[in-house]
Amino acid sequence: MVKLVALYKKPSEIEEFDKHYDAVHLPLVRKYPGLRKLEVTRITGAPIGETKFHVMAEMYFDSREEMDKALVSQEGKAIARDLLSFAAPLVTVFIGEVDG
């Protein structure tokens, strides 16, 4: 299994970010072809000091090939356009292999 991870820094306008993320972005992400699981973590703190992060989304796919197909699909392109429109300076996206 493989996952696509989106890690978002804390936005300056948290309420505005959350409204768009919840009402627009997440419904789009749920349409990824082949998406097996979506896990969204609202980051609430750090062991020491403040955290600079706000949200982490983990999108699970059966294989890298399935994820790659999803990313280039019409739905994937719509998700990418939306992501760039509201969170480009805030987000880091990476891919990971899931053990176990």
C-alpha positions as CSV (number, residue, x, y, z in Angstrom):
1,M,0.0,0.0,0.0
2,V,1.1,3.5,-0.7
3,K,0.0,6.9,0.6
4,L,0.0,10.4,-0.6
5,V,0.5,12.8,2.3
6,A,-0.4,16.5,2.3
7,L,1.0,18.5,5.2
8,Y,-0.3,22.0,5.6
9,K,1.4,24.8,7.6
10,K,-0.8,26.9,9.8
11,P,-2.5,29.5,7.6
12,S,-2.8,33.2,8.6
13,E,-6.6,33.0,8.2
14,I,-7.5,29.7,9.9
15,E,-11.3,30.0,9.7
16,E,-11.2,30.8,6.0
17,F,-8.8,28.0,5.2
18,D,-10.9,25.5,7.2
19,K,-14.1,26.5,5.5
20,H,-12.6,26.0,2.0
21,Y,-10.8,22.8,3.0
22,D,-13.9,21.2,4.5
23,A,-16.5,22.4,2.1
24,V,-14.6,22.3,-1.2
25,H,-11.3,20.5,-1.0
26,L,-12.1,17.4,1.0
27,P,-15.2,16.5,-1.2
28,L,-12.9,16.7,-4.2
29,V,-10.3,14.5,-2.6
30,R,-12.9,11.8,-1.7
31,K,-13.5,11.5,-5.5
32,Y,-9.9,10.2,-6.2
33,P,-10.3,7.1,-8.3
34,G,-8.9,4.1,-6.3
35,L,-8.7,5.9,-3.0
36,R,-8.9,3.3,-0.3
37,K,-8.8,5.5,2.8
38,L,-8.6,9.1,3.6
39,E,-7.3,10.1,7.1
40,V,-7.3,13.8,8.1
41,T,-5.5,14.9,11.2
42,R,-6.2,18.3,12.7
43,I,-2.9,19.2,14.4
44,T,-3.6,20.6,17.8
45,G,-0.1,21.0,19.3
46,A,3.4,19.8,19.8
47,P,5.2,18.2,22.7
48,I,7.3,21.3,23.2
49,G,6.2,24.8,22.1
50,E,3.9,25.8,19.2
51,T,3.5,23.8,16.1
52,K,3.7,25.4,12.6
53,F,1.4,22.8,11.2
54,H,-2.4,22.8,10.9
55,V,-3.6,19.8,9.0
56,M,-2.2,16.5,7.6
57,A,-4.2,14.4,5.1
58,E,-3.1,10.9,4.2
59,M,-4.6,9.3,1.1
60,Y,-4.1,5.6,0.8
61,F,-4.0,3.6,-2.5
62,D,-3.4,-0.1,-3.2
63,S,-0.2,0.6,-5.2
64,R,1.9,3.4,-6.7
65,E,0.4,2.6,-10.1
66,E,-3.1,3.2,-8.7
67,M,-2.1,6.4,-7.1
68,D,-0.3,7.6,-10.3
69,K,-3.5,6.9,-12.2
70,A,-5.6,8.9,-9.7
71,L,-3.2,11.9,-9.8
72,V,-3.5,12.2,-13.6
73,S,-7.2,11.5,-13.7
74,Q,-9.8,14.3,-14.3
75,E,-10.5,14.2,-10.6
76,G,-6.8,14.4,-9.7
77,K,-6.4,17.4,-12.0
78,A,-9.3,19.2,-10.3
79,I,-7.9,18.4,-6.9
80,A,-4.5,19.8,-7.9
81,R,-6.0,23.0,-9.3
82,D,-8.0,23.6,-6.2
83,L,-5.0,22.9,-4.0
84,L,-2.9,25.4,-5.8
85,S,-5.7,28.0,-5.7
86,F,-6.0,28.1,-1.9
87,A,-2.9,26.4,-0.3
88,A,0.1,26.5,-2.6
89,P,2.4,28.3,-0.2
90,L,1.2,26.2,2.8
91,V,1.3,22.6,1.6
92,T,4.0,20.0,1.2
93,V,3.0,16.8,-0.6
94,F,5.0,13.6,-0.5
95,I,4.5,9.8,-1.1
96,G,5.2,7.0,1.3
97,E,5.2,3.2,1.3
98,V,3.2,1.7,4.1
99,D,4.7,-1.1,6.1
100,G,2.6,-3.8,7.6
